[in-house]
Amino acid sequence: MTILCVRFQMPSAREAALPELLGLIEEFTPVVEALPPDGALADLRGAERYFGRDAVELASVIRVRALALYGVDCVIGAGPGPMLARMALRDARPGLTRAVPGGEERAFLAGKPVAALPGVGAATARTLCEYGLDTLGRVAAAPLSTLQRLVGARAGRELHEKALGVDRGRVVPNGVSRSLAADRSFGRDELDPGRHRRALLSAAGELGVRLRAVGKVCRSLTLTVRYADRSATTRSRTLKEPTAHSAALTRTAYDLYEALGLQRARVRTIALRAEGLAPAEQASHQLTFDPVDEKVRRIEEVADRARAKFGPRAVMPGSLAA
């Protein structure tokens, strides 16, 4: 076990403390990948040798320091690779690190549903279940040729390897400064999809304003929905073109939300993250013959100037004014 997947249990899933918490992990290893809004991957291969402790012992030290210095508890999964560490995290509880020892990958994965595997979406899971491949153990036992006929040559090979516990992922050091985030927490666990969509509209609008204020565009958008039981679902989508246009960000946010297929979900927090930031002057925009699009962008520029002069609530969508 050399990889940790850490999720910090920050109040209301706010990200303000995330850079400092990442710095805490970086005291043990420089190979840390931020997983906004509240998590990180850490490669501890060098740290294990340097400190003479295994990953589970180092995880305990990280947990104690996070509590002592920032008052933030965390749940931690450990495994031979990033995929297994992420999946172990789902079984972890505060105060206890869920570890997948090397050599026990197949046993750990065997009874889990195919939808639990990172990269397996609802459509792929549905196709596999129709043919009786509803657990990763059954997927691992299926012939590779069968999986390739069902989901495609490349996807079938990757699915087969992952079900066998082959984890080819790696931790890629990054920083949260290359992205912007906005989250909306509900006063109580919210069931109403209409309120969910208003939260998305508000968060996407905030991201658009902040991106335009710093002269940036984003290449992708990530939605994180956190539920009453503290579990969370995260989905990302690459935009058709880099943009800071609030309407485009909102459409993508709605698409991500609809793809989750939530039914009577008790939602506690909705967070949007704009990633892959780049200077706006270097971005291209596909021109259209639709005068409405150009009109909306001009209105957006005027609204930005009004917000800068009179405050962020000077101009907002009517559905958010109530």
JOVEN-V771971 format. One record per backbone hydrogen bond with DSSP energy under -1.0 kcal/mol. NH is the residue of the N-H (numbers start at 1). CO is the residue of the C=O. If there is no record, write none. Layout:
BEGIN
nh->(NH & NH)
co->(CO & CO)
END
This chain:
BEGIN
nh->(2 & 3 & 4 & 5 & 6 & 7 & 8 & 9 & 10 & 13 & 14 & 18 & 21 & 22 & 23 & 24 & 25 & 26 & 28 & 29 & 32 & 33 & 35 & 39 & 40 & 41 & 42 & 43 & 44 & 48 & 49 & 50 & 51 & 52 & 58 & 59 & 60 & 61 & 62 & 63 & 64 & 65 & 66 & 67 & 68 & 69 & 70 & 71 & 72 & 75 & 77 & 78 & 79 & 85 & 86 & 87 & 88 & 89 & 91 & 92 & 93 & 96 & 98 & 100 & 104 & 108 & 109 & 110 & 112 & 114 & 116 & 117 & 120 & 125 & 126 & 127 & 128 & 129 & 130 & 132 & 133 & 134 & 136 & 137 & 139 & 140 & 141 & 142 & 147 & 148 & 149 & 150 & 151 & 152 & 156 & 157 & 158 & 159 & 160 & 161 & 162 & 163 & 164 & 165 & 166 & 174 & 178 & 179 & 180 & 182 & 184 & 186 & 190 & 196 & 197 & 198 & 199 & 200 & 201 & 202 & 203 & 204 & 205 & 206 & 207 & 208 & 209 & 210 & 211 & 212 & 213 & 214 & 216 & 217 & 218 & 219 & 220 & 221 & 222 & 223 & 224 & 225 & 226 & 227 & 228 & 230 & 233 & 235 & 237 & 239 & 243 & 249 & 250 & 251 & 252 & 253 & 254 & 255 & 256 & 257 & 258 & 259 & 260 & 261 & 267 & 267 & 268 & 269 & 270 & 271 & 272 & 273 & 274 & 275 & 277 & 278 & 280 & 282 & 283 & 294 & 295 & 296 & 297 & 298 & 299 & 300 & 301 & 302 & 303 & 304 & 305 & 306 & 307 & 308 & 309 & 310 & 311 & 314 & 320 & 321)
co->(79 & 79 & 42 & 77 & 40 & 75 & 38 & 73 & 8 & 10 & 11 & 15 & 17 & 18 & 19 & 20 & 21 & 22 & 25 & 25 & 30 & 41 & 39 & 35 & 6 & 33 & 4 & 31 & 2 & 44 & 45 & 46 & 47 & 48 & 54 & 55 & 56 & 57 & 58 & 59 & 60 & 61 & 62 & 63 & 64 & 65 & 66 & 67 & 66 & 7 & 5 & 98 & 3 & 81 & 82 & 83 & 84 & 85 & 88 & 89 & 96 & 93 & 76 & 78 & 101 & 104 & 105 & 106 & 109 & 134 & 113 & 114 & 117 & 121 & 122 & 123 & 124 & 125 & 126 & 129 & 128 & 132 & 112 & 110 & 135 & 136 & 137 & 138 & 143 & 144 & 145 & 146 & 147 & 148 & 152 & 153 & 154 & 155 & 156 & 157 & 158 & 159 & 160 & 162 & 161 & 32 & 175 & 176 & 274 & 272 & 270 & 268 & 267 & 192 & 193 & 194 & 195 & 196 & 197 & 198 & 199 & 200 & 201 & 202 & 203 & 204 & 205 & 206 & 207 & 208 & 209 & 210 & 211 & 278 & 243 & 275 & 275 & 237 & 273 & 235 & 271 & 233 & 269 & 231 & 266 & 227 & 225 & 223 & 221 & 219 & 218 & 245 & 246 & 247 & 248 & 249 & 250 & 251 & 252 & 253 & 254 & 255 & 257 & 258 & 190 & 265 & 226 & 226 & 184 & 224 & 182 & 222 & 180 & 220 & 178 & 217 & 215 & 279 & 280 & 290 & 291 & 292 & 293 & 294 & 295 & 296 & 297 & 298 & 299 & 300 & 301 & 302 & 303 & 304 & 305 & 306 & 307 & 311 & 317 & 318)
END
